[in-house]
Amino acid sequence: MRSERSLRSQSQWTMLALLFVFGVSGRILLDPLPNVQPVTVLVLLAGVYYGAPRAFALAATIALASNILYLGHGPWTIFQAVGWGLVGVLGASLADRLIVDGQLRMTPLVIVAAGSGFAFNWFVSLSILLGPGSSMLVPYLLNGLSFDLYHAAGNIAFVAWMSAPLGEMMLRHRKDPSRKSVRDVASN
């Protein structure tokens, strides 16, 4: 990405803005493919490299912007924002296991990304409790299993395709390249 290389070193906010644009455009452009979109992997990697607060903020802004711009906004949007935010928190909490000796470990990342696809979908499915009620939750989850598989398979494909280059870019644009920065809480 030529535009990324022209950024000054350690400009993580600009990098997060690029991830936001990639996430929103990815959701919109891949809308015809059910549940296949890059947001889960983007937010997971943002958690690994930038910590939970920034990953949660990225998740919420992507969910809100893409739903308002094109995909449709409703009560499920808050579940999407929180669900993806929790994926970012998971990435931050597993950062030391997903990056070893400065290298992103692909096998654990694939497992976490696939599992995150299922967990995210199940969390968002809780939004049905706002409507028809709890009696519909189990049938709703069972009917969504094929979409959960699509999400997990899409996440595996996105990890294979973009985790290494995105990881390198995120590392270049992190404020503090040490692993300690992932655990820092954003201050006002």
Secondary structure by P-SEA (a helix, b strand, c coil): ccccccccccaaaaaaaaaaaaaaaaaaaacccccccaaaaaaaaaaaccccaaaaaaaaaaaaaaaaaccccccaaaaaaaaaaaaaaaaaaaccccccccccccaaaaaaaaaaaaaaaaaaaccccccccccaaaaaaaaaaaaaaaaaaaaaaaaaccaaaaaaaaaaaccccccccccccccc
